[in-house]
Amino acid sequence: MGKVAAKLKVMPESPDVDLDELQGELEESLPEGAKINGFERDDVAFGLVALLPTVIVPDDAGGTESVEEAFAALDRVESVAVENVGRI
């Protein structure tokens, strides 16, 4: 079974969210078998910065869905979107 690398765009609920703390919460919320292979940050507008984690998940049914759901369930996350997906 292969693996899939997906870059996700995680929007915090406000510019006041501490991105370092949110990054830690994202790492802790990962489902079993998934791991984060790095973070980037993207200035969106008006002080709002999105986190762009690259997540490695097993290439099985569901793909990144479980990771997206885990991230979206966090209190300080406004939205989660898949930016890019590829097999590794």
C-alpha positions as CSV (number, residue, x, y, z in Angstrom):
1,M,0.0,0.0,0.0
2,G,1.3,3.4,-1.0
3,K,1.1,6.8,0.7
4,V,-0.5,10.1,-0.2
5,A,0.8,13.5,0.6
6,A,-1.8,16.3,0.9
7,K,-1.3,20.0,1.5
8,L,-4.3,21.3,3.5
9,K,-5.3,24.9,4.2
10,V,-6.4,25.4,7.7
11,M,-8.0,28.7,8.4
12,P,-8.1,29.9,12.1
13,E,-11.3,31.5,13.3
14,S,-9.6,34.8,13.9
15,P,-6.3,36.7,13.5
16,D,-5.9,36.4,17.4
17,V,-5.4,32.7,17.3
18,D,-1.9,31.7,18.4
19,L,-0.6,29.8,15.4
20,D,2.1,27.9,17.3
21,E,-0.5,26.6,19.7
22,L,-2.9,25.7,16.9
23,Q,-0.1,23.9,15.1
24,G,0.4,21.7,18.2
25,E,-3.3,21.0,18.4
26,L,-3.3,19.9,14.8
27,E,-0.5,17.5,15.4
28,E,-2.2,16.0,18.4
29,S,-5.5,15.6,16.6
30,L,-4.1,13.5,13.8
31,P,-5.8,10.1,13.3
32,E,-3.7,6.9,13.6
33,G,-1.5,6.3,10.6
34,A,-1.3,10.0,9.6
35,K,1.7,12.3,10.2
36,I,2.5,15.9,9.4
37,N,5.6,16.4,7.2
38,G,5.9,20.2,7.8
39,F,4.0,23.4,8.0
40,E,3.9,26.6,5.9
41,R,2.1,29.8,6.6
42,D,0.1,31.9,4.1
43,D,-0.9,35.5,4.8
44,V,-4.5,35.8,3.7
45,A,-5.7,39.3,4.6
46,F,-6.1,41.7,7.4
47,G,-3.7,39.9,9.7
48,L,-5.3,36.5,9.1
49,V,-2.7,33.8,8.5
50,A,-3.6,30.3,7.3
51,L,-1.6,27.2,8.3
52,L,-0.6,24.9,5.4
53,P,0.3,21.5,6.8
54,T,1.5,18.7,4.5
55,V,0.0,15.5,5.8
56,I,1.1,12.0,4.9
57,V,-1.6,9.4,5.0
58,P,-1.9,5.7,3.9
59,D,-3.4,5.3,0.4
60,D,-6.6,3.5,1.4
61,A,-10.3,4.2,1.3
62,G,-11.2,7.7,2.7
63,G,-7.9,9.4,1.8
64,T,-7.6,12.6,3.7
65,E,-11.1,12.7,4.9
66,S,-10.3,11.6,8.5
67,V,-7.6,14.2,8.8
68,E,-9.9,16.9,7.5
69,E,-12.6,15.9,10.0
70,A,-10.1,15.8,12.9
71,F,-8.8,19.3,12.0
72,A,-12.2,20.8,11.5
73,A,-13.4,19.5,14.9
74,L,-10.9,21.8,16.7
75,D,-12.4,24.8,18.4
76,R,-10.2,27.5,16.9
77,V,-10.4,26.2,13.3
78,E,-12.8,28.0,10.9
79,S,-12.3,25.8,7.9
80,V,-10.1,23.1,6.3
81,A,-9.6,22.7,2.6
82,V,-7.4,20.3,0.5
83,E,-5.0,22.4,-1.6
84,N,-3.0,19.7,-3.3
85,V,-2.8,15.8,-3.3
86,G,-0.3,13.4,-4.7
87,R,1.0,9.9,-4.3
88,I,4.5,9.3,-2.9
